[in-house]
Amino acid sequence: MAISTTSLSGLTIKRMDHLGLVSGMCRELGIAKMIDAVIPKNNEHKVTHGEAFVAMLLNGLGFHSRTLHMFADFFADKPTERLIGPGVQAKHLNDDVLGRCLDALYEADVSSLYQVMAERVVDTLGLASNAVHLDITSFHVDGEYAVDEQDSETKRIELVKGYSRDHRPELNQVILELICENQAGIPVYMQALSGNTNDQKAFAEVTRHHIQCLKAAQQCRYFVADAALYTEESITALATQNQLFISRVPMTIKDARQHVSNVTEASLTAMSNGYHGCWVDADYAGVKQKWLILRSEQATKREQQTLARNLLKSSEKEHKQFIKLCKQRFACQTDAETAMKVFSKTLKTTRISEFDCIAHPVFLGKGRPKKGQQPAYYEYQLDGLIATCLDKVGIAQAQTGMFILATNDCSGELSMQTLLDTYKSQQHVERGFRFLKSPEFLTSSLFLKKPERIEALLMVMTCSLMIYAALEHRIRTSLKERQQYFPDMKKKPSQKPTARWVFLCFSGIHEVSIGDSPPVITDKQERQQVIIDVLGTLYQEIYF
């Protein structure tokens, strides 16, 4: 347990751990200076907005599972002057400082401010990404928030119920939209959205109003997103701006289903990691494209495990529907045959092998009809056999593990493997969402007094992800450049450690001072010194 007490001899011990790395990256990127340049300090405040912002980043990357209302407690045993700046003490970092900073961030427009910061960070790190990736996720919102009728006319987000990706539809939520570059996984754009925002509409909004400025800032070649991007509106907007895109094609599109059904084993070309693919031409939404039809061996095995169970459920359901249909009576034979044709078109796994239309005479009056009495009219009833359609089952089995990727890069320079690899680097933004939702990072649910502060907090969370990704990138590139290694979890030398593992390995470092003597850093280990040294002088000074 961390301690911050002073002994009888005047000994003071404060816990440093990996926070020196976070502080060093904030200084290297000039985070506090960028914030203070936009939001100047009020003379009566002891802590600038930039310093408060860095403090929130340290809090967010402390991996302590505490929410922000425990802000002051977090810094009680931390060397705040070493981590944040001269004269900054734990008592200065209270809830009022946090609230003022969040309010000021909101007034400065968090999305625009973050985009400017991200551009400078990408330039500082010298990242040359060839693609950016768009995705969206949701966060729970705890507590009750008053809904202002004017919210719909303003830019303030609404904390309302919507589609829950975490299977908690009973809770209000807020949406976070991110665009990440594909080299280090740094978010280059963030936008907080109301809890009931539709993915396709949000993606269309980005393609119409934000992609041009991102393209100019990041010099990206491809704009990558999942199937929510593949709508006529978004595809047309991207093509109009001469932006190359890569997206997954929804199988709800008729042409996609047709192309997949026409694929044969002979037409597929073997690729790496168990993938096979082939090109087809397409012009969805009037935009000339190349579709890459892919089959994954791993996905095929996984999907075929559940296919038989799903086919059984489907065939049983259709059999029950057929029995129900055969119990109905129709006024004429034409109505009965029409009902059978309509029903046959709905069958997915079965087929009507044979059927007959039986006429049942209907007599008027009570009792048994008299001998020679003619029926008043006839009612018609269906009868027949329903069986599993082996052709349909075969097609379903053949299409397992198949999907389509689309691009408007028709230059012929983009190979199947490059297209697939570029799309799969979508994991950068997905990994970022997993990081933000980790129980060790703040919390997956949010509670602050005002929706405006939640929107600002989402920016702080995104900046924390930016610092984490930037630090991981710097560690990996520095280890490689200096031909140094850091032991992984199996104690094998590695040049690609995760930032999370490095943070865990920095546990136990303390700042110690006796009386008025200058504080010093103690308990450093050899593996920790390797990271400090490859990162450079700035980090060496922090851990000196």
Sequence and secondary structure as in RCSB ss.txt:
>XXXX:A:sequence
MAISTTSLSGLTIKRMDHLGLVSGMCRELGIAKMIDAVIPKNNEHKVTHGEAFVAMLLNGLGFHSRTLHMFADFF
ADKPTERLIGPGVQAKHLNDDVLGRCLDALYEADVSSLYQVMAERVVDTLGLASNAVHLDITSFHVDGEYAVDEQ
DSETKRIELVKGYSRDHRPELNQVILELICENQAGIPVYMQALSGNTNDQKAFAEVTRHHIQCLKAAQQCRYFVA
DAALYTEESITALATQNQLFISRVPMTIKDARQHVSNVTEASLTAMSNGYHGCWVDADYAGVKQKWLILRSEQAT
KREQQTLARNLLKSSEKEHKQFIKLCKQRFACQTDAETAMKVFSKTLKTTRISEFDCIAHPVFLGKGRPKKGQQP
AYYEYQLDGLIATCLDKVGIAQAQTGMFILATNDCSGELSMQTLLDTYKSQQHVERGFRFLKSPEFLTSSLFLKK
PERIEALLMVMTCSLMIYAALEHRIRTSLKERQQYFPDMKKKPSQKPTARWVFLCFSGIHEVSIGDSPPVITDKQ
ERQQVIIDVLGTLYQEIYF
>XXXX:A:secstr
     B TT EEEEE TTHHHHHHHHHHHTHHHHHHHHS   TT SS HHHHHHHHHHHHTT     GGGHHHHG
GGS HHHHT TT  GGGS HHHHHHHHHHHHHT HHHHHHHHHHHHHHHHT   SEEEEEEEEEEE S     TT
GGGSS    B    TTS TTSEEEEEEEEEETTT  EEEEEEEETT  HHHHHHHHHHHTHHHHHHHH  SEEEE
 GGG SHHHHHHHHHTT EEEEE  TTSHHHHHHHHH  GGG EE GGGEEEEEEEE GGG  EEEEEEEEHHHH
HHHHHHHHHHHHHHHHHHHHHHHHHHT  BSSHHHHHHHHHHHHHH SSEEEEEEEEEEEEE  SSSS  TT   
SEEEEEEEEEEEE HHHHHHHHHTTTEEEEEES  SS   HHHHHHHHHTTHHHHHHHHHHTSTTSS SEE  SS
HHHHHHHHHHHHHHHHHHHHHHHHHHHHHHHTT  EE TTS EES   HHHHHHHTTT EEEEETTS  EEE   
HHHHHHHHHH HHHHHHT 
